[in-house]
């Protein structure tokens, strides 16, 4: 399937003149298995024709690294890590209007997969040589950014079990299914209540809000699952892990550009790009079309 990004060919930058910085999380899944990820990534960036803006700084938090990169004069920032790292840096890039080159480095790398990148960050850097700039749609939930997906409801607690299946093939689904079954038998699911922009109101046990694929229409896809027994909840969870929730007959799928979720609880449990969050209700979701400047990797 062709998922190439829409690009503005008239504004492709002269990459050799671009001063670039690197932010990476060396403890992330793929990067943690490299002997010296910072050196490997920096060498690949220079080989791709970019000029490094000073030495990468990996002391302090992401905000400290970001300020160091901008103070060094970087006009483009390569960021490597899991989806959570990319999400955090994207919020800073939107705030300061700086372009990013997104690199895989975590376990799942769902955001980079959508851009057509492999799980090899060094190879991915080569795809950015002479690459034009484009803009990526961003999701906003009560002011917090996400680049791929948000999950509402108790099944969000199962996110950590999905990591166990990574690279495990067919047999990797067995321990995942066993632990999901144990958890789903005892979860008190509660009821998710959503109100969409067109006035449609939905209720269910869980909801999944997904951003569009690059190049698709600017709208959020909302999937809501109905209440059911433990077997039904297990099937819903496994379908979501595989990205096939919309194929289930007990899931309602809708398109919208904004929505609100309500709760009687003081905090709503949800995930943003795989990271657990607790936000006060109501949680207001919206899509910000083209809010993030990124380089579009070449085919």
N, C-alpha and C positions, 0 to 999 in steps of 0.2 A: 504494500500500500504506500502510495506517495504521500508523505506527510511533510514535504519540504515547506519551509516558511515563506510567506510572502515578503518580498524585499523591494526596496527602492533602489533600483540600479543606478539612478542618477546621483546618489549620495554615497557610493561605496568609498570608504576612506583609503588613503594611501597608507597601507599598513606599516611600511618601513619607518614612517615618521611618528607612529603612535607610541606614546610612552605608556607602558602597561605595568601593572602591579599584580602580585599574586597573593591571594588569601586562601589558605587551605586548612583543613582539620586533619592533621596526620594520624589522629586516633580513629578516623572513620574506617569502615570495613575494608575497602579496597586499598586505601592509602596506608593503612596499618600493616599491610603485608609487603609493602615496598621498603627496600633497605634505606633509602633516603628520598622520600617523596618530594621534598622541597627542591633538592638539587635536580632531580629528574624532570620535574615540571618546569623549573626555570630554564633548564637547557632546551627543552622542547619549545618553550615560548620564544626564546631567542632564535632558535632554528627556523621558526615559522615567520621570522622577519620583524618581530616586535622589539622595541627598545625597552629594557627593564628600567623602571623608575626607582632606583635604589635597591637595597637589599630587602627581601621579604622579612616582615616582622611577625613572629609567632609567639610573642609574649603578651600576656593580658588577654582580654576578651576580644570578640569579633569587632566591637566598636572601636577598641584601641587599634586593632590592625587596620581597620577602615580609615581612621584618621591618619595613621602613619602613611598609608598609600596615597591619600589625597595631598598630604603635606609634601610628599616626594614629587608631586606634579603629575600623578597618573591620570590619564584621560580614559583609560579602559582598565577594568579589573577582572582578571581571571579568578574564579572562585571554584574550588574543588572540595567536595564533601558530600555528606548525605543530603537528602531533600530538606531536612531541618536547617542545615547550614545555608543552603541556597536560599531558603525562605527568609532567613534573618538578614542576609546580606542584600537580598532584593529590596527589602524595606528601606535600607540605608541608601541604596542606589536610586530609588524613587524619590526619596527625600532630597538628595543632593544632585539629581539629574545627571547621573554618571552611567555609562554603558557597561554591561557585564558580558563576559564570555563564560558560560556555564559549563562546568566539567563534572563528570561522574567521579564519585569517590566513596560513596556509602555502600549499603547492602542492596537496596532496591533500585535507586536511581531512576525513579519514575519520571521525574521532570526531564532529565537528559534523554531518556528513551524516547520521549515525545518529540524531541528535537532531531531524532534520527541518529544519535550518538551511540557508540558501543560502550561497554563497561571499562574500556581501557582509557584512562585520562590522558596518557601521553599521545596515543593515536588520535584522540579527540582534539587535542591542541592543533595538530596538523590540519584538521578540517577548517580551522579558523584563519588560515593564511589567505590573505586577499579576500576575506569574507565581508560582505556588505552588512550594514546595520539594518535592523528591523525592530518591531515593537511587539511585545508579548502581552496578552491579556492577563490580568491579575484579579484574584478574588479578595474581597475584604470582608472580614467578620468582626463587627464591633471595633473597627480600626486596625485589626491585625491582618497581615498579608498571608495569602497562600497561593501557590503556583500550580497546584494540581487538583487536590481533593480535600474535602472536609467530611468527617463522619460524625453523626450525632447519635447518641444513645449508648446503652450499656455495651453493645458489641465493640465499641471503640476500645474497650479494655483488651480485646483479643489481638490488637496490633502487634504486640511483642511476640506472639506465637507465630505470626506470619514469617518472621525472620528465620525461624527454625527450618522452614521449607526451602529456603534459598539454596539452590545447588543440590538439593537432595533428590531430584527426580521424582518418579512416581512413589517410591518408598518414603520420600520425605513428607508426603501427605498423611501418612499413618499417625505419627506422633502428634501432628497438628490437629488431626481430627479427634484423637483421644482427649487431648487437653481442652479443645474447644467444646467437646461434648460435656466434660465435667463442669466447665464454667457455665455453659449455657443452661444446664439443669438447675443451677442455683441462682442465676441472675434474676433480680427483680427488675424487669425491663422498664416499667413505667410506660407512659404514652407520649410520643412526640407529636406536637401540634405545630403545623406550619401554615402560614398565610402567604400566598404567592402574589406577585404584582398584579395579575389579572383578576384577583379576587377569589381564586380557588383556595379552598381550605382543605388540608390533608391531616390525617391522623395515622399513626403507625407505631411500630416498636423501634424502628431505626430509620435514619435518613442519610443519604449520601449525596453531597453536592459536589459536582465535578465541573471543572473548567473545560471549555471547548478545545479540541485538537487544534494545533496551529493551522491557520488558514480557514477554519470553519467560522460560522456565524457567531457573533458576540453574544452568547447566552449561556446561562448555567443549566446543566442537566441535573434535575432533582429526582432521585429515586427513593421511594418510601415503601417499606415492607410492613405488611399487616401482622397483627398478633397471631401467635400459633403455639403449638407445643414445642418441646425441646427438639424433636427431630426436624420440625420445620425451621426452627431458629438455626440449627446446625447447618441445614442446607442453604439458608440465606447467607450465613457467615462464609461458608466455603465458596459460594458463588461470588460473593464480594471479593474474597481473596484472589480469585481467578479473573476478576474484571468482567464477570458474566452475570451480574445481578439483574440487568435488564431482560435477560432471557427467561427469568422465572415468572410463572403466571401469577404469583402472589406479590409481585412488585409493581407499583404504579410509577411511571416515568413521565416527567413534565419538563418543559423548557420555560425559563424565566430569566429576567435580568436582575431581579432582586426578590428577596423573601425575608420573612421574619419567623423565628421560632419562639414559642412561649413556654414557660414552665412555672410551676408553683414553688419550685425549689429556689434556694438563694443563689445557687450556681448551676450552670449547665455544663455537663461533661461532653467534650467533643475533641476531635483531632484536627489538626491543620498540617497537611502534608506528612502525616504519620506521627506528629508530636502531640501528646495529650495536653489539653488546656481546660481550665475551668473559668468560664466567663459568666458574668451576671446577666440574667434575662431582662428584657427580650434580647436575643442575639439577632442582629440585622446583617444579612448577607447582601452583597451586591457585586456586580462585575465591573471592573475598571478597564475598558477596552484600550489596548495599546499603552498601558501605564508604565511598562518596564522596557527600557532600551537594552537590547541585546545584539550581539553579532549572530547572524544566521549561518550555521555551519554549512560548508559546501558539501555537495553530494560526493 
